[in-house]
Amino acid sequence: MNEVEERKFSILCENLNLFEFTQQYGLDGIVIFNLHAPHSSWINPKLRSVLGYDNRPSPELKFSDLLTSSNLAELSSYLNTEFPTDIENPFEGTVQLRNTSDNFLTFNYRIVLLKGTNPEVIMALELAKDSNVSIHNLNKELTRYKNILKGTNLATWQWNVQTGETIFSEEWANVLGYRLEDLAPTSESTWSTLSHPDDQKVCDNLIKAHFRGESEFYVSEARMKHRSGKWIWVKDQGQVVTWTIDGKPEWMTGFHEEVTEYKERLALKKLFIDEAPSAIAMLDNEMRYIAASNKWIEDYNLQGREVLGKSHYDIFPNLSDDWKEIHRDCLRGNTHKREEDSFVREDGATHWLSWEVKPWYKGEGEIGGILMHTANITPIKEAEKEIFEKKQLMQTVLNSINVGIVACDAHGKLNLFNKATRHWHGIPKRDIPEKDLSNYYGLFHAKDDRELKAKDIPLLKALRGKKVENEEIRIIPKENKERIVSVNGSQLLDEYGHVTGAVVAMHDITERIEAENRIRISEETFRGSFEHAAIGMATVNPDGRWIKVNQRVCEIVGYEREELLNLTFQDITHPDDLDADLKLLEKLVEGERDYYHMDKRYFHKEGHIVYIHLAVSLVRDKYEEPLYFIAQIQDISRRKMAEKKLSQTLAKLESLLEASTQVSIIAVNKEGIITTFNKGAENLLGYSKDEVIGKETPSFIHLEEEMERISKKISPSNELLKGMAIFAKLAEINEYDTREWTYVRKDGISFPVQLTVTSIKEDKETIGYLGVATDISGLKKAEKEIKTILKLTEDQNDRLKNFAHIVSHNLRSHSSNFGMLLELYIQDHPEQAENQIIQMLTKASGNLKETIEHLNEVTAINTSENEQYTCLNLKSAVETVLSSVSGIIEEAKIRILNEIPPHMDVNGVSAYLESILLNFTTNAIKYRGREKSSYIRYFAEVSGDYIKLSIEDNGLGIDLKKHGEKLFGMYKTFHRHPDSRGIGLFITKNQIEALGGKVAVKSEVNSGTTFEIYLKRYEKN
C-alpha cells in the first residue's frame, strides 16, 4: 500500500460513522477526491475490479477519465454548491463510468463532504440493475441499421439533436439536384439554408410536437431550394430513435421525397373547387378541409368562418354516425351518392339534397381524402309538390288538362285566368299597365334572369298577330317557386273576323327540364364513376379497338392511355385465350347471350402475364346493330398465384404425409373404416396399406381392456361405447383429444403411444376422424429415470438441511467465543475500552451474532413442515396481536380500525401469523406521522384461493421509486429511526411465503402505506 492509499484508508478507519457509511452504500466501490482538485482522486480496489482495471498496468487511473462528458460537467457544477456534511443525509444521484471494454456501467452514488483545511469528497457507489447496457453494442447496431438504410436507396438523413451532427445520404442530395460532395461539409445549417424561410417555423413546430410525444412520426411538406434555383416541394418524415439518459431526444432519422407534382395537382384541384358554382368541398384523410367552394359556404351558412384546415366534425358537430360511416367507407375507396335525401332542419322544415361522396387520389392509387358534392334540390322537390297539387286542381276545373289558360280582350285586359294559372303565379289577376305585367306576374326569359318586356309577353304577341308557338318562359312569382312553361297562343276572332282578344295555353315543362338536368348529372356521375372505379372499365369497338379506358385498365396492363387506344384487345390477349373470347363475343353479337364472364390472360407492357376476370356486355343502336362493347376488367393475378401456391402446398402436404416415417397418421371415414394409412403407421405397426385401407377400423390395433376403461370415463350413461364410437365421442368432447394409448403391432408386441384424435370437417360437417400417434417408449423410460433422480435429490436436500443446522450452530459458537474474548480483553485492559478499533470490533461482533440469529430464524422458516398448518381466524389473530401491544398503542394515541369480517379463516401456522401481524403493526406505530392524528386499519376480502389482508396506515410512507425493489431486502432501512435494523420485513416476507402466500405494498411519502398480504384460504375439504 503506497502513501496516498494509506492516507485515504486512514480517513475511513478514523471515523466510525464514515466507515459504516461506506460499508452500507459503497458495495461496488469508493472514490475519494479533493474538493479543490477533483482530477486528483483515489479509487478503491473494489471499483477497479468492477470496471476491469484490477490487473491493468495503469497506476495513475483518474476518476475524471472514467466519466462521460455530461457526468463530469454535472459533478463540476455540484462542486460549486454546498455539499451535505451529514452522513445521515448524503447527496444522491446516478453516474456512468467507462470500463475496460469502453462500455459504460450505471452506478447509484451517495456523496458526503468532510470539512477541513483540505476538504475531501467521499463517493460511495452501488451498481445499478440496468448497468449492463453497452454503448459499444448500440453503436454496432446503429451501424447495421445505417447499412440497411443505405441499401434501400432512400433519401435518408440522420440528425443528432443534442450535438447538431448531421448525416445525409447521396440520394438526399440528389432530390435537390446536388451530389453529396457539393454540399460538404454538411451540418444543421445545410438543412436550414436550403429550406424556404416561410416554411421553417411550421417544420420547427412539428418537430417540437414530435419531441413532446404528440405524434408518432414527424411529417411535414415544405419547400426547398433546388440546385436549378427553383423551389420544389419535399415531403419529410422522421422519428427520434434514441434518447439521452435524462429523456431528451438524441438521434433522429428519416427520409424525404419530392412531392412537387402532387402539390401542384392539389393546388389545381383546390382552385377548381374554390371557383366552382356548385357546393363542393375537398377534405384530406383526417377529414380536414383543403378547399370549399363559395356555394358550399353559402349553402351551409359558413360565411365569416374559417373552415380550411378545420375538421369537418368540428364544423358540423351534430353529424350523425351514419354520415361518419359513409366518410370512413369512402376513405376505403368506395363512392356513395343519393339523388334525393331529406333531413329535417332545426326549425322543423324539410330540406332536400342530392349528394355524392367519393375519394380523390394523390396518384398511383393512394387515396388523399374525399370530395363531397351537394345540390340543394329543395326548390325542385317543392315544385314537384306544387305541380301535383296544380294537376289535381286542373282536373277539376279544366277536365284534368294540365294546362294554364290565360285570355284577354282586344285591349289586352285579362278576362280568363284559370285556377292553374293563378296557382302558378300565386296571385290573382289584376288590371295593370302592360309595362308592369312581367313584374307583377313574374314573367322572365327561360335562359336567363331578364324580365320579359311587354312586346315579348306571349299573350300580347298573340294579340298583335305574331306567331306564338312553343315559346318557353319562366314564371317567377314573388311568393311561390319558379317554373318553366311552354306557351302556344293565337288571336281570338269574332264571326266577322275582327280581333276580339287572344288566348295562350301554357304547358308546364319544369319536370322535363329537371329530367334533362338529372340526365346530365347522371352522365357526369357515370363519367366520374368510370374514371375512378376500383376495377378496370372500357368501351370497345366491334372490331376490338379500345374506344375509352379508365385509369385502372392502364394500371393493370401497364400502358399509357394513348398507347392503349392505338391497340386492340386482341393485341394484348394471350393467344391460348383469344379463340374462346372471340367465340363468346360472336354469341353476344348474334343475340344468343346478353353478357359473358371469363378468366383470361393479358400481356403486360413489360412482358409478364396478368390474369384478369372479364365481364362483357353489348350496347346496340336504335336499329339493334352492335354499337360498342362494355368491358369490366378485374386483376385476379394474386388469386391465381394463391391458387397455384395452394396446389403446391397440397402436393407438399401429401409428400409430408408419406415422409412422416416415425409418426403414425391414420384417417377414417364417418363409419370408422380406415381411408389413410401413412408410411409411419406401416413402420410402427407392421401392417401394409393394402391390408387395412377400406378393410379395418382402428379398434384392431388397440387393447380391448384399455378401450373399455376409456369408455367408462366418457360415457354419459351406464351404456358403454364401443369401437369407433369411443373415438368419435373423444373428438366431440375436445377439439383435439390427446392422451396415452397402447398400440398392438402385427407381431403382437404392444408399445405406448401419445395419440391425438380430431374431427375432419367439410363445410362444418364431420366427414371423418384423424389419429396422429407417436411412439413414447423412450419417454416412458426417461420418466422412470427422472423419478429415480428426484428421489436422490430429495435425500440430498435433507442432508443439506442438516448441514445448514450444523454450520449455523458452529458459527454461533465461534461468534460467542469471539465476543467473550473481547470482553475478557477489556476486563484485563480497561484503558482499551475507549480505543476506536476495539469499539469497532465489539460492534462487528454484535452485528455478526445478530446476523447469525436472523439467518437461523430464516432457516427455520424455510424448513417448516405443512403438517403444522391449522385453521386460523384472521379477525381473532389481529385482536390477539393488538391486545399484546395495547400499551404502545395507547401511548402513541393511534386509532385502530379492525374491519375484518368475522368468518375469514386462513390456513397457516399460528406463530408465523402472529409474528407477521405483530411486525406490520409495530412498524405502523414506529413510523407514524408525529404531526397528525394516526390510524391503523385492517380489512380483508376473498381473492381466488387467497384471503387478501390489507393493513393501511397514514404514517411517513416509503419512496417506492427509490426503495421499492429493495423493500424486503435483508438489512434495508428507509427511515432514520434508532431501532431500524432492516431485518423485520425480510423475515416477515419469508414467513408469508413459507405459508404459501405473497405480499405487495402501496405507499406514498407523508401519506401512508398499505401492505397487501395474500394468505391461503382454509377449506374444510
Secondary structure, DSSP 8 states (H G I E B T S, - for coil): --HHHHHHHHHHHT-HHHHHHHHHH-TTEEEEEETTEEEEEEE-HHHHHHHT-TTSS-TT--HHHHB-HHHHHHHHHHHTS-----TTS-EEEEEEEE-TTS-EEEEEEEEEEE-SSS-EEEEEEEE-TTTT--HHHHHHHHHHHHHHHHHTT--EEEEETTT--EEE-HHHHHHTT--HHHH-S--HHHHHHHB-HHHHHHHHHHHHHHHTTS-SSEEEEEEEE-TTS-EEEEEEEEEE--B-TTS-B-EEEEEEEE-HHHHHHHHHHHHHHHH-SSEEEEEETTSBEEEE-HHHHHHTT-TT---BTSBHHHHSTT--HHHHHHHHHHHTT--EEEEEEEEE-TTS-EEEEEEEEEEEEEETTEEEEEEEEEEE-HHHHHHHHHHHHHHHHHHHHSTT---EEEEEETTS-EEEE-HHHHHHHTS------GGGHHHHHTEEESSSS-B--GGG-HHHHHHTT--EEEEEEEE--SSS--EEEEEEEEEEE-TTS-EEEEEEEEEE-HHHHHHHHHHHHHHHHHHHHHHH-SSEEEEE-TTSBEEEE-HHHHHHHT--HHHHHTSBHHHHB-HHHHHHHHHHHHHHHTTS-SEEEEEEEEE-TTS-EEEEEEEEEEEE-TTS-EEEEEEEEEE-HHHHHHHHHHHHHHHHHHHHHHH-SSEEEEEEETT--EEEE-HHHHHHH---HHHHTTT--GGGGB-HHHHHHHHHHH-SSSS---THHHHHHHHHH-SEEEEEEEEE-TTS-EEEEEEEEEEEEETTEEEEEEEEEEE-HHHHHHHHHHHHHHHHHHHHHHHHHHHHHHHHHHHHHHHHHHHHHHHHHHHH-GGGGG-HHHHHHHHHHHHHHHHHHHHHHHHHHHT--GGG-EEEEHHHHHHHHHHHTHHHHHHHT-EEEE---TT-EEEE-HHHHHHHHHHHHHHHHHT--TTS--EEEEEEEEETTEEEEEEEE-SS---HHHHGGGTTSTT---S--TT--S-HHHHHHHHHHHTT-EEEEEEETTTEEEEEEEEEB----
